[in-house]
Amino acid sequence: MHTKKQLLWADLSLLFIALAWGYTFILSKDLLTELTPFVFTGTRFLVAALILLPFVWKRLRSVSREVWIQGAVCGIALCAAYTLQILGIERTTPGKAGVITGTNVILVPFLYFLWRRLPVKKGAVIGSLLAFAGLLCLSGEGEWAGLSSGDLLVFLCAVFFALHILMVDRAYEKHQDIDTLAFVMIQLMVVGVIDTAIAAVSEPIPHQLSGYGWFAFWFDCLIGTLLAYVVQIKAQQFSPPVHVSILLSLEAVFAFLFSWLLWGEPLTTVVVIGVALMLAGIYVTELSDHKEKADEVDRI
């Protein structure tokens, strides 16, 4: 049974990831002027995996065949999500991409029901609907109105992000002693190898990056990929999938704020209402989840 301290650590960690990912939408949009999509995604994950490799090399040898398979399947879902996202970002604004990615908040509880045939908690459903209402406010406002091909690609990426959250949760249910770093390593390597292979046969090799380009690449690689997925997958040991998706959906709020500050996207009353609804959804889910967890902890 998890303690209140562990639950708080998980929540704060997921909040940090959401902040970092919100910023990476801006960096990724800018970096795509210097790198092609598959080169960027492939090298980002491959470099992150190679950095992690020395720390998990011995652990990988003790990982069971079943965990390897589950890690590879999770990696394929993650690869689909990031590939679709980066192709979508190329065709839409970073703020809008962040908000549409956040629609996984409404997908997770219902995919969870369809996949597991288990009831979804009332608080999670209400929180997800509030957050989704906020996303609708953001997506239908001003310059955001209407869907482009990039928006549709990013929405498909949200579906795969939702599936990835559920797959990781399922893996932890079946193997509670999974080595987090080894599990992350398998997924990073799968994404890196697949997208690098596609880049090798379909895209030109870049000759050089600007100073800002290197900063954007290494931030995406180290913070937005390596650290983010180690923390997320560790945090999922303590938080249920719907709860995780609600907190990570805050990346949409952060993406829009960074896009407003750095890209000049408009900040209107409807946008503020949308952000407020998203925060309300998170609060409702937090309140419901923490009440249940606190009751469980108190009974220990």
C-alpha positions in Angstrom: 0.0 0.0 0.0 1.3 3.4 -0.9 1.9 6.2 1.7 0.7 9.8 1.4 4.3 10.9 0.9 4.7 8.5 -2.1 1.4 9.8 -3.6 2.6 13.5 -3.1 5.9 12.6 -4.7 4.2 11.0 -7.7 1.9 14.0 -8.2 4.7 16.6 -8.0 6.8 14.6 -10.4 4.0 14.3 -12.9 3.4 18.0 -12.6 7.1 18.7 -13.4 6.9 16.5 -16.4 3.8 18.4 -17.7 5.7 21.6 -17.3 8.7 20.3 -19.2 6.6 18.8 -22.0 4.7 22.0 -22.3 8.0 23.8 -23.0 9.1 21.2 -25.5 6.3 22.0 -27.8 7.9 25.4 -28.4 11.4 23.9 -28.7 10.2 21.2 -31.1 8.4 23.6 -33.4 11.5 25.7 -33.6 13.8 22.8 -34.0 11.8 21.5 -37.0 13.2 24.4 -39.0 16.6 22.7 -38.7 15.9 19.0 -38.4 13.5 16.7 -40.3 10.8 15.0 -38.2 12.2 11.4 -38.1 15.8 12.5 -37.7 14.7 14.6 -34.7 12.5 12.0 -33.0 14.8 9.1 -33.8 18.1 10.7 -32.6 16.3 12.2 -29.6 15.2 8.8 -28.3 18.3 6.9 -29.4 20.7 9.4 -27.7 18.5 9.2 -24.5 18.7 5.4 -24.6 22.5 5.4 -25.1 23.0 7.7 -22.2 20.9 5.5 -20.0 22.5 2.2 -21.2 25.6 2.2 -19.0 23.4 2.5 -15.9 21.1 -0.4 -16.8 23.3 -2.8 -18.8 23.6 -5.4 -16.1 19.9 -5.0 -15.1 18.8 -5.7 -18.7 20.3 -9.2 -18.5 18.0 -10.1 -15.6 14.8 -8.8 -17.3 12.4 -11.6 -18.1 11.3 -12.3 -21.7 7.7 -11.2 -20.9 8.9 -7.8 -19.6 11.0 -7.4 -22.7 7.9 -8.0 -24.8 5.8 -5.7 -22.8 8.5 -3.0 -22.9 8.7 -3.4 -26.7 4.9 -3.1 -27.1 4.8 0.0 -24.9 7.7 1.4 -27.0 5.8 0.8 -30.2 2.8 2.8 -28.8 5.2 5.5 -27.7 6.8 5.6 -31.1 3.5 6.0 -32.8 2.5 8.8 -30.4 5.7 10.8 -30.8 5.9 10.3 -34.6 2.4 11.5 -35.1 2.9 14.4 -32.7 6.1 15.7 -34.4 4.5 15.4 -37.8 1.5 17.3 -36.5 3.5 20.0 -34.8 5.1 20.7 -38.2 1.7 21.6 -39.5 0.0 23.5 -36.6 0.9 25.9 -33.7 2.7 24.6 -30.6 0.0 25.8 -28.3 -2.7 24.1 -30.3 -0.7 20.9 -30.5 -0.2 20.9 -26.7 -3.9 21.3 -26.1 -4.9 18.6 -28.6 -2.4 16.2 -27.1 -4.1 16.8 -23.8 -7.3 15.2 -25.1 -5.8 11.9 -23.9 -7.3 13.0 -20.6 -10.8 12.1 -21.8 -9.6 9.0 -23.7 -7.8 7.2 -20.8 -10.8 6.5 -18.6 -13.0 5.2 -21.4 -10.3 3.2 -23.1 -9.6 1.8 -19.6 -13.2 0.7 -19.4 -13.3 -0.8 -22.9 -10.0 -2.6 -22.4 -10.3 -3.8 -18.8 -14.1 -3.9 -18.5 -13.6 -2.4 -15.0 -15.8 0.5 -13.7 -14.3 4.0 -13.9 -14.4 6.1 -10.7 -17.1 8.8 -10.7 -14.5 11.5 -9.7 -12.3 10.5 -12.6 -15.1 10.7 -15.1 -16.3 14.1 -13.8 -12.7 15.4 -13.8 -12.0 14.1 -17.3 -15.2 15.8 -18.6 -14.3 19.1 -17.0 -10.8 18.9 -18.4 -12.1 18.0 -21.9 -14.6 20.9 -21.7 -11.6 23.2 -21.1 -9.8 21.7 -24.1 -12.9 22.4 -26.2 -12.8 26.1 -25.1 -9.2 26.4 -26.1 -9.5 24.5 -29.4 -12.5 26.6 -30.6 -11.3 30.0 -29.8 -10.2 32.6 -32.4 -7.3 31.5 -34.5 -7.7 28.1 -33.0 -11.0 27.4 -34.6 -11.1 24.7 -37.3 -9.0 21.5 -37.7 -6.0 21.1 -40.0 -4.2 18.0 -41.1 -1.7 18.7 -38.3 -4.4 18.8 -35.7 -5.8 15.4 -36.8 -2.3 13.9 -36.6 -1.8 15.3 -33.1 -5.2 13.9 -32.0 -4.1 10.4 -33.2 -1.0 10.9 -31.2 -3.2 11.6 -28.1 -4.9 8.2 -28.7 -1.5 6.4 -28.6 -0.4 8.4 -25.5 -3.5 7.2 -23.8 -2.8 3.6 -24.8 0.8 3.9 -23.6 -0.4 5.0 -20.1 -2.7 2.0 -19.9 -0.1 -0.4 -21.2 2.4 0.8 -18.6 -0.2 0.5 -15.9 -1.0 -3.1 -17.1 2.7 -4.0 -17.0 3.0 -2.9 -13.4 -0.1 -4.8 -12.4 1.4 -8.0 -13.9 5.0 -7.4 -12.7 5.1 -5.3 -9.6 8.9 -5.8 -9.3 9.7 -4.3 -12.8 13.0 -2.5 -12.9 11.9 1.0 -13.8 15.2 2.1 -15.6 15.4 -1.1 -17.6 11.7 -0.8 -18.6 12.3 2.8 -19.7 15.4 1.8 -21.6 13.6 -0.8 -23.6 11.0 1.7 -24.7 13.4 4.5 -25.5 15.5 2.1 -27.6 12.4 0.9 -29.6 11.4 4.4 -30.5 14.9 5.5 -31.3 15.7 2.5 -33.5 12.4 2.6 -35.5 12.4 6.3 -36.2 16.2 6.4 -36.9 15.7 3.6 -39.4 12.9 5.5 -41.1 15.0 8.7 -41.2 18.0 6.8 -42.7 16.0 5.8 -45.8 13.6 8.7 -46.2 15.2 12.0 -44.9 18.5 13.9 -45.6 21.2 14.0 -42.9 21.5 17.4 -41.3 24.9 19.1 -41.6 24.8 21.4 -38.6 22.6 22.9 -35.9 22.6 26.5 -34.5 23.4 27.1 -30.9 19.7 27.4 -30.1 19.1 24.2 -32.1 21.6 22.3 -29.9 20.0 23.7 -26.7 16.5 22.6 -28.0 17.8 19.2 -28.9 19.5 18.4 -25.6 16.6 19.8 -23.6 14.2 17.6 -25.5 16.6 14.6 -25.2 17.6 14.9 -21.5 14.6 16.5 -19.8 11.7 15.9 -22.2 12.6 12.3 -22.9 15.1 10.6 -20.6 14.2 12.2 -17.3 10.5 12.6 -18.1 9.9 8.9 -18.9 12.0 7.6 -15.9 9.9 9.8 -13.6 6.6 9.1 -15.3 7.0 5.3 -15.3 8.2 5.4 -11.7 5.3 7.6 -10.7 2.9 5.2 -12.2 3.8 2.7 -9.5 1.9 4.9 -7.1 -0.8 6.6 -9.3 -3.7 5.0 -11.3 -3.8 5.6 -15.1 -6.7 8.0 -15.1 -5.0 10.1 -12.4 -1.8 10.1 -14.4 -3.5 11.3 -17.6 -5.2 14.1 -15.7 -2.0 15.5 -14.3 -0.1 15.1 -17.6 -2.8 16.9 -19.4 -1.6 20.0 -17.7 1.1 20.0 -20.4 -1.7 21.6 -22.6 -2.0 24.5 -20.2 1.8 25.0 -20.0 2.1 24.6 -23.8 -0.4 27.3 -24.3 1.2 29.6 -21.8 4.6 29.2 -23.3 3.1 29.6 -26.8 1.4 32.8 -25.6 4.7 34.2 -24.0 7.1 33.1 -26.7 5.0 32.8 -29.9 2.4 35.5 -29.2 -0.7 33.3 -29.4 -3.8 35.3 -28.2 -4.9 35.1 -24.6 -8.7 35.7 -24.5 -11.5 35.3 -21.9 -12.5 32.0 -23.4 -9.0 30.7 -23.3 -8.8 31.6 -19.6 -12.1 29.8 -19.0 -10.7 26.8 -20.8 -7.6 26.7 -18.6 -9.8 27.2 -15.5 -11.9 24.2 -16.5 -8.9 22.0 -17.0 -7.6 23.0 -13.5 -11.0 22.2 -12.1 -11.0 18.8 -13.7 -7.6 18.1 -12.2 -8.8 19.3 -8.7 -11.9 17.1 -8.8 -9.8 14.0 -9.8 -7.2 14.8 -7.2 -9.8 15.3 -4.4 -11.6 12.0 -5.3 -8.4 10.0 -5.7 -6.6 11.4 -2.6 -9.7 10.8 -0.4 -9.9 7.2 -1.4 -6.1 6.7 -1.0 -6.1 8.5 2.4 -8.9 6.1 3.6 -6.8 3.2 2.4 -3.6 4.5 4.2 -5.5 5.2 7.4 -6.8 1.6 7.5 -3.2 0.2 7.4 
